[in-house]
Amino acid sequence: MIALHSQDYKKVTLGLGLGSFLVFCNLYYFQPLLPYFMVKFNATELQVNWLFSSTTLAVALSLLPWAILSEVIGRRPIMRCSLVLIPCINFLMFISPDLHTLIILRALLGIALAGFIAVAVAYMAEELAPAALLIAVGGYISANTLGGIIGRIYGGVMTDAIGLQWTILAMSILSGIALLIIFPLILKQRHFVAQQGRLSHHGKQLLEHIKTPTLFFAMLIGGLNFSVFINIFSVMGFKLSAAPISLPASLLSLVFLCYLSGTLSARLSGRWMHNHSLFSGLLLGIGISLLGLMILSLQTMLTIIIGLLVLSAGAFFIHALAYSHIGRSATQGKSTATALYLVMYYSGGSVGGFILIYCWQVGGWWSVLGATSIIHSLMVALVFALRCVSRRARSESDSKLVACKP
């Protein structure tokens, strides 16, 4: 196993971090442009939301097929295929700029991105020593955050500067160049063991994960968390682009610098687990997120920025804890387990987008706040349920050990 701070650890974590950065740049660089697309295509908030939600929904639907394939042929080939497809699909978007074609191509991009997302943590779980895994997952999620931030800023600033089509072409070229750096850093796996290729085998693994409450409850928490977090930024984008504030895309994209607090909190999650419990960490993250929503309710430019900073810190803390819990707790089919977590995660992001944006259109901020409060209440209930089933599972395991002693 690759030890913490070894040369191989530095190579692998750098390669996966850069790959993650590239993937999430591509996933999110359209998000700050949703108000721009409303004007460009004379569309409503819900219509242009498809340009973002089609990608996250395609990611969610594609994760499990990629994960199942990776159980047969390995993680590294899947990640390489995913990274190669990214610049190709961006180039197709460059030559096909109408709304409906862009939605279809963004969905295809989501399928491509899902390959890397589905297996990166499984690769780490198989190759890294347990102590190294905790720190590496926090770093990987931090790279996700930075990729999301830079991607959104890139989309807003570049579109204002050179136009949408040239922004897409530049992303295609940059993504192609990045492959040359990333490929040598992701080392060949030494601990991968191919699983059965039959769909029935992987279907049984999925059912086992779903029937294991200590995994499934954590997956639900991750999905509910993301349904609020990602779409609050879209709601704030519509608010800040409208009168009287009327921010252009370049300035609107800078709001996503608030993700930096999430980069820090994701890094701290591994250290939290060394000294505290998963459940106290999840409750802390939920409390921080709720505080961020309360601050947002004040609806001034300053409180919006502070609220988004606080919300980001809480949401990424929750995500890092829940995600690493899946990687540690799944005893078999780790790739399938982490992919199923991400199915819940990105499905939450897609469905939550239509719920919160509909609430925004119909009832404004207070309608959005009511919906998010209900979602956070469900998360708290799931944390207590997770703690209960975890204690029961631990008690049963201890009983079996005692019974086995001569």
Buried (B, 14 or more C-beta within 10 A) or exposed (E): BBEBEBEBBEBBBBBBBBBBBBBBBBBBBBBBBBBBBBEBBEBEBBBBBBBBBBBBBBBBBBBBBBBBBBBEEBBBBBBBBBBBBBBBBBBBBBEBEEBEEBBBBBBBBBBBBBBBBBBBBBBBBBBBBEBBBBBBBBBBBBBBBBBBBBBBBBBBBBBBEEEBBEBBBBBBEBBBEBBEEBBEBBBEBEEBEEBEEEEEEBEEBBEBBEEBBBBBBBBBBBBBBBBBBBBBBBBBBBBBBEEEEEBBBBBBBBBBBBBBBBBBBBBBBBEBBEEEEBBEBBBBBBEBBBBBBBBBEEEEEEBBBBBBBBBBBBBBBBBBBBBBBBBBBBEEBBBBBBBBBBBBBBBBBBBBBBBBBBBBBEEEBEBBBEBBEEBBEEBBEBBEBBBEBBEEBEEEEEEEEEEEEE
